[in-house]
Amino acid sequence: MMKASLLVANNSLRPNYSYAASLVMSEGESIHDFCWYPYMSASDPVTNVFATTTRDHPIHLWDATSGQLRCTYRAYDAMDEITAAFSVAFNPAGT
């Protein structure tokens, strides 16, 4: 089993240095796609989230402030079996 990690880096304080990871989130397989919440605001921690989709796993919604998993969404195929998503996106309205 392959394990993938997504690094969230902050380079705003030291623009002349290499990126340092602020958070590290680990997934069980290779990451297919990720998407930040389009109306994210640093002043509103509730909106600091992003979604990931990985091979053979459900979609995860991550808290970008704490690095904790907030929610899991299962995708189902035409046979009503759990399947992995290839891509994730938020509704343009932010819902």
C-alpha positions in Angstrom: 0.0 0.0 0.0 1.3 3.4 -1.0 1.0 6.3 1.4 0.8 9.9 0.2 1.2 13.1 2.1 0.0 16.6 1.3 2.2 19.4 2.6 0.6 22.8 3.3 3.4 25.4 3.2 3.6 29.0 4.3 6.4 31.0 2.7 4.9 34.5 3.2 7.2 35.4 6.2 10.5 34.3 4.5 10.3 34.7 0.8 14.0 34.1 0.2 13.9 30.7 1.9 12.6 27.3 0.8 9.1 26.2 1.7 8.6 24.8 5.2 5.6 22.6 5.9 2.9 24.2 8.1 0.8 21.0 8.2 1.2 17.4 6.9 -1.9 15.4 6.1 -1.4 11.7 5.2 -3.6 9.7 2.9 -3.7 5.9 2.5 -3.0 6.0 -1.3 -1.8 8.2 -4.1 -3.7 11.5 -4.2 -5.8 12.0 -7.4 -6.9 15.6 -6.8 -7.4 18.3 -4.1 -9.4 21.5 -4.0 -9.4 24.5 -1.6 -12.7 25.9 -0.5 -13.2 28.9 -2.9 -14.3 31.4 -0.2 -11.6 30.5 2.3 -10.8 33.4 4.7 -7.9 33.3 7.2 -10.0 35.3 9.6 -12.8 32.6 9.6 -11.4 29.2 10.7 -14.6 27.4 9.6 -13.8 28.2 6.0 -10.1 26.9 6.1 -10.7 23.6 4.5 -9.8 21.6 1.4 -11.0 18.4 -0.1 -8.8 15.4 -1.3 -9.6 12.3 -3.3 -7.3 9.3 -3.4 -7.1 5.9 -5.0 -9.5 3.4 -3.4 -10.5 5.8 -0.6 -13.4 8.2 0.1 -13.2 11.9 -0.4 -11.8 13.7 2.7 -12.5 17.2 3.9 -9.5 18.5 5.8 -9.1 21.4 8.3 -6.3 23.5 7.0 -5.8 25.2 10.4 -5.3 22.1 12.5 -4.6 19.4 9.9 -7.5 17.3 11.3 -9.9 15.3 9.1 -13.3 17.1 9.3 -15.5 14.8 7.2 -15.5 11.8 4.9 -17.7 11.5 1.8 -18.3 8.2 0.0 -18.9 8.1 -3.7 -21.0 5.4 -5.2 -21.0 4.0 -8.8 -23.9 2.8 -11.0 -23.9 -0.6 -9.2 -24.3 1.2 -5.8 -20.8 0.2 -4.8 -18.3 2.5 -3.1 -15.8 3.9 -5.5 -13.1 6.6 -5.5 -13.5 9.9 -7.2 -11.0 11.0 -9.8 -11.5 14.7 -9.2 -13.0 17.0 -6.6 -14.5 20.6 -6.8 -16.6 22.9 -4.7 -19.8 24.4 -6.1 -19.1 27.9 -7.4 -21.6 29.2 -4.9 -19.4 27.7 -2.1 -21.8 25.0 -1.1 
